[in-house]
């Protein structure tokens, strides 16, 4: 069972802020239907790192790492998808 204490709460707050940081880019790219300024390489490598962080978080049972990286993977993966599908 994962214990929620002040250390976990700090981790959740940090995870929330760094994850939410991707939201404006996803919204902007979706609204503009343009991903020409996004680097496919950067987001592909970043997404690979996030997958590894997610696996790590699952293996050690760390809730902030699991939640942050699951959501970040969804957002970064969305940007990779936009880069592949939007014709600039």
Residue pairs with C-beta under 8 A, 6 or more apart in sequence:
2 8
2 61
2 62
2 63
4 63
8 63
8 64
11 62
11 63
11 64
11 65
12 63
12 64
12 67
14 64
14 68
15 64
15 65
15 67
15 68
16 68
18 68
18 72
19 68
19 71
19 72
19 75
22 72
22 75
22 76
22 79
23 75
25 38
25 79
26 75
26 78
26 79
26 82
29 35
29 38
29 79
29 82
29 86
30 82
33 86
34 86
34 88
35 79
35 82
35 83
35 86
35 88
36 86
36 88
38 79
38 82
38 83
40 80
40 83
40 84
43 76
43 79
43 80
43 83
44 80
46 76
47 73
47 76
47 77
47 80
50 69
50 72
50 73
50 76
51 69
51 73
53 65
53 69
54 65
54 66
54 69
54 70
54 73
56 65
57 63
57 64
57 65
57 66
57 68
57 69
58 66
